[in-house]
Amino acid sequence: MIYPTSLGNLINHFKKLPGIGEKSAERMALQLLELSNEEVEGFAESMIDSKNNLHKCSICGHITDKEICDICADEKRNKNVICILEDYKSVFAFEKAGNYNGVYHVLNGLISPIDDINPEDINIAKLVDRVKKLKNPELIIALKSTIEGETTTLYIKKIFEKEDVEISRLSYGIPMGTEIDYLDEITLDRALSDRKKIS
């Protein structure tokens, strides 16, 4: 199908978003044409505003439109418990769950020598500085179970092995309702090693 140039450009921009293919991009672009000029302008302004005003929190690396994010600024949070995450998207997942009262540290990447990403290329130095200022800190490592995630986990563990820092990691198990024979070897192995006593 041949689109008018401006519609084709709009569709191509939507296709740049994750999980959006040709059909979805076309639907979004055509739906945008149904909106009023005011709504379209508001949509465009919010995108520009987000791009221009969001940046990394100076303490934890999460995104914010202030100097310090709302989580780091919250006095009710337990600042001695730090959950280490790969990216800011994971912070939103934890916050939606609503059961965690500590703070976060966003690495903005994982160590991957094959991709030429070294410890100094991600947000580890600030983590070390934060931990030095705390009394009896606890680190919860919540990184994905991949070679890069494991490498980063081992590196963080090594940094603090001689320090008085409690380090734990998320338990990796079998998702509810999943058939055992559909699981990959890594998930099954991790679920077996992280098994819990029930009696």
Buried (B, 14 or more C-beta within 10 A) or exposed (E): EEBEEEBBEBBEEBBEEEEBEEEBBBEBBEEBEEEEEEEEEEEEEEEEEEEEEEEBBEBBBBBBEEEBBEBBEEEEBEBBBBBBBBBBEBBEEBBEEEEBEBBBBBBBBBBBEEEEBEBEBBBBEBBEEBBEEBEEBBBBBBBBBEEBBBBBBEBBBEBBEEEEBEBEBEEBBBEEEEEEEEBEEEBBEBBEEEEEEEE
